[in-house]
Amino acid sequence: MPIGDTTENVPYFILDTAKNAVVGQVILPKAVKRSLAVALTVKVPAAAGSFAIGTFDDGGNFQACSFLRVESPAVERPDGAVGSSGR
């Protein structure tokens, strides 16, 4: 996050770049008093794909953010017993 006085909040949009569609949104402060790392989990319609996070300019063009990134989580393993279910 940029260092500075927090004067407002900024909506950042998560874009599925393959479909050119907004799939999520987070609202973060425009700046913070000191440098810190933060990780957020945001559910999107499909975990597979290429995503970017950023804002839209006054002309409606998506501007990827240089200090935020989107990472796909490791594949989750099912809970409980796992094994064959057929006979």
DRENPA-3360 file (N, C-alpha, C; in nm, 2 decimals, always signed):
BEGIN
1 = MPIGDTTE = +0.08/-0.12/+0.00/+0.00/+0.00/+0.00/+0.09/+0.12/+0.00 ~ +0.05/+0.23/-0.07/+0.12/+0.35/-0.06/+0.13/+0.41/+0.08 ~ +0.24/+0.47/+0.11/+0.26/+0.53/+0.24/+0.21/+0.68/+0.23 ~ +0.13/+0.72/+0.33/+0.08/+0.86/+0.34/-0.04/+0.87/+0.43 ~ -0.10/+0.98/+0.43/-0.22/+1.00/+0.51/-0.34/+0.93/+0.44 ~ -0.42/+0.86/+0.52/-0.54/+0.79/+0.47/-0.65/+0.90/+0.47 ~ -0.68/+0.94/+0.34/-0.78/+1.04/+0.33/-0.91/+0.99/+0.27 ~ -0.91/+0.87/+0.21/-1.03/+0.81/+0.15/-1.00/+0.66/+0.13;
9 = NVPYFILD = -1.11/+0.60/+0.10/-1.11/+0.45/+0.06/-1.12/+0.44/-0.09 ~ -1.06/+0.34/-0.15/-1.06/+0.32/-0.29/-1.11/+0.18/-0.32 ~ -1.21/+0.17/-0.41/-1.26/+0.04/-0.45/-1.17/-0.02/-0.56 ~ -1.12/-0.14/-0.54/-1.04/-0.21/-0.64/-1.12/-0.33/-0.69 ~ -1.11/-0.35/-0.82/-1.19/-0.45/-0.88/-1.10/-0.57/-0.92 ~ -1.16/-0.69/-0.91/-1.08/-0.81/-0.96/-1.15/-0.84/-1.09 ~ -1.06/-0.85/-1.19/-1.11/-0.87/-1.33/-1.06/-1.00/-1.38 ~ -1.15/-1.08/-1.43/-1.12/-1.21/-1.50/-1.07/-1.16/-1.64;
17 = TAKNAVVG = -0.94/-1.16/-1.67/-0.89/-1.11/-1.79/-0.92/-1.19/-1.91 ~ -0.95/-1.32/-1.90/-0.99/-1.40/-2.01/-1.13/-1.36/-2.06 ~ -1.22/-1.33/-1.96/-1.36/-1.30/-2.00/-1.39/-1.15/-2.00 ~ -1.28/-1.07/-1.96/-1.30/-0.92/-1.94/-1.42/-0.89/-1.86 ~ -1.43/-0.96/-1.74/-1.55/-0.94/-1.66/-1.50/-0.92/-1.51 ~ -1.57/-0.82/-1.44/-1.54/-0.80/-1.30/-1.60/-0.92/-1.22 ~ -1.52/-0.98/-1.14/-1.56/-1.10/-1.06/-1.55/-1.08/-0.91 ~ -1.50/-0.96/-0.87/-1.49/-0.93/-0.72/-1.45/-0.79/-0.70;
25 = QVILPKAV = -1.46/-0.75/-0.57/-1.43/-0.61/-0.54/-1.38/-0.61/-0.39 ~ -1.28/-0.53/-0.37/-1.23/-0.50/-0.23/-1.22/-0.35/-0.22 ~ -1.24/-0.30/-0.10/-1.22/-0.15/-0.07/-1.11/-0.14/+0.03 ~ -1.01/-0.06/-0.01/-0.89/-0.05/+0.08/-0.86/+0.10/+0.10 ~ -0.79/+0.14/+0.20/-0.75/+0.28/+0.22/-0.66/+0.32/+0.10 ~ -0.67/+0.45/+0.07/-0.58/+0.51/-0.04/-0.44/+0.50/+0.00 ~ -0.41/+0.52/+0.13/-0.27/+0.51/+0.18/-0.27/+0.46/+0.32 ~ -0.15/+0.43/+0.37/-0.14/+0.38/+0.51/-0.02/+0.46/+0.58;
33 = KRSLAVAL = -0.02/+0.47/+0.71/+0.08/+0.54/+0.78/+0.22/+0.47/+0.77 ~ +0.22/+0.34/+0.77/+0.35/+0.26/+0.76/+0.33/+0.14/+0.67 ~ +0.44/+0.09/+0.62/+0.43/-0.02/+0.53/+0.39/-0.15/+0.60 ~ +0.29/-0.22/+0.54/+0.25/-0.35/+0.60/+0.19/-0.43/+0.49 ~ +0.21/-0.56/+0.51/+0.16/-0.66/+0.41/+0.02/-0.71/+0.46 ~ -0.07/-0.73/+0.37/-0.20/-0.78/+0.40/-0.24/-0.88/+0.30 ~ -0.31/-0.99/+0.34/-0.36/-1.09/+0.25/-0.51/-1.10/+0.27 ~ -0.59/-1.10/+0.17/-0.73/-1.11/+0.18/-0.78/-1.23/+0.09;
41 = TVKVPAAA = -0.88/-1.30/+0.14/-0.94/-1.40/+0.05/-1.07/-1.35/+0.00 ~ -1.08/-1.35/-0.13/-1.20/-1.31/-0.20/-1.25/-1.42/-0.29 ~ -1.38/-1.46/-0.27/-1.44/-1.56/-0.35/-1.47/-1.51/-0.49 ~ -1.44/-1.58/-0.59/-1.48/-1.54/-0.73/-1.55/-1.66/-0.79 ~ -1.63/-1.64/-0.90/-1.71/-1.74/-0.96/-1.63/-1.87/-1.00 ~ -1.51/-1.85/-1.05/-1.42/-1.97/-1.09/-1.28/-1.94/-1.05 ~ -1.22/-2.04/-0.98/-1.09/-2.03/-0.93/-0.98/-2.04/-1.04 ~ -1.01/-2.10/-1.15/-0.92/-2.12/-1.26/-0.93/-2.00/-1.35;
49 = GSFAIGTF = -0.83/-1.94/-1.39/-0.83/-1.83/-1.48/-0.72/-1.73/-1.45 ~ -0.72/-1.62/-1.53/-0.62/-1.52/-1.51/-0.69/-1.40/-1.46 ~ -0.64/-1.35/-1.35/-0.71/-1.24/-1.28/-0.61/-1.12/-1.26 ~ -0.67/-1.00/-1.26/-0.59/-0.88/-1.23/-0.67/-0.80/-1.13 ~ -0.61/-0.71/-1.06/-0.68/-0.62/-0.96/-0.64/-0.48/-0.99 ~ -0.73/-0.39/-0.99/-0.71/-0.25/-1.02/-0.83/-0.16/-1.01 ~ -0.82/-0.05/-1.08/-0.93/+0.05/-1.07/-0.97/+0.08/-1.22 ~ -1.08/+0.16/-1.23/-1.12/+0.21/-1.36/-1.09/+0.36/-1.37;
57 = DDGGNFQA = -1.04/+0.40/-1.48/-1.01/+0.55/-1.49/-1.14/+0.62/-1.53 ~ -1.14/+0.75/-1.55/-1.26/+0.83/-1.58/-1.32/+0.78/-1.72 ~ -1.24/+0.73/-1.81/-1.29/+0.68/-1.94/-1.34/+0.54/-1.93 ~ -1.34/+0.48/-1.81/-1.39/+0.34/-1.80/-1.29/+0.23/-1.84 ~ -1.16/+0.27/-1.85/-1.06/+0.17/-1.89/-1.00/+0.12/-1.76 ~ -0.98/-0.01/-1.76/-0.92/-0.08/-1.64/-0.77/-0.05/-1.63 ~ -0.73/-0.01/-1.51/-0.59/+0.02/-1.48/-0.54/-0.08/-1.37 ~ -0.46/-0.18/-1.41/-0.40/-0.27/-1.32/-0.32/-0.20/-1.21;
65 = CSFLRVES = -0.33/-0.25/-1.09/-0.26/-0.19/-0.98/-0.12/-0.24/-0.97 ~ -0.02/-0.16/-0.95/+0.12/-0.20/-0.94/+0.16/-0.26/-0.81 ~ +0.08/-0.23/-0.70/+0.12/-0.27/-0.57/+0.03/-0.38/-0.51 ~ -0.07/-0.42/-0.58/-0.15/-0.53/-0.54/-0.14/-0.65/-0.64 ~ -0.17/-0.77/-0.60/-0.17/-0.88/-0.69/-0.27/-0.98/-0.65 ~ -0.31/-1.06/-0.75/-0.41/-1.17/-0.72/-0.34/-1.30/-0.74 ~ -0.35/-1.39/-0.64/-0.29/-1.52/-0.65/-0.40/-1.62/-0.63 ~ -0.39/-1.73/-0.71/-0.48/-1.84/-0.70/-0.43/-1.93/-0.58;
73 = PAVERPDG = -0.53/-1.97/-0.49/-0.49/-2.05/-0.38/-0.45/-2.19/-0.42 ~ -0.38/-2.26/-0.33/-0.35/-2.40/-0.35/-0.48/-2.47/-0.36 ~ -0.48/-2.58/-0.44/-0.60/-2.66/-0.45/-0.64/-2.72/-0.31 ~ -0.76/-2.69/-0.27/-0.81/-2.74/-0.15/-0.84/-2.88/-0.15 ~ -0.81/-2.95/-0.05/-0.84/-3.09/-0.03/-0.97/-3.11/+0.03 ~ -1.05/-3.21/-0.01/-1.18/-3.23/+0.06/-1.16/-3.27/+0.20 ~ -1.25/-3.24/+0.29/-1.25/-3.28/+0.43/-1.32/-3.41/+0.44 ~ -1.28/-3.49/+0.54/-1.35/-3.61/+0.57/-1.29/-3.73/+0.49;
81 = AVGSSGR = -1.35/-3.84/+0.50/-1.30/-3.96/+0.43/-1.30/-3.95/+0.28 ~ -1.20/-4.00/+0.22/-1.19/-4.00/+0.07/-1.16/-4.14/+0.03 ~ -1.23/-4.18/-0.08/-1.20/-4.31/-0.14/-1.30/-4.34/-0.24 ~ -1.30/-4.46/-0.29/-1.40/-4.49/-0.40/-1.54/-4.50/-0.34 ~ -1.63/-4.46/-0.42/-1.77/-4.46/-0.38/-1.85/-4.56/-0.46 ~ -1.80/-4.62/-0.56/-1.88/-4.71/-0.64/-1.86/-4.85/-0.60 ~ -1.94/-4.94/-0.64/-1.93/-5.09/-0.61/-1.90/-5.17/-0.73;
% end
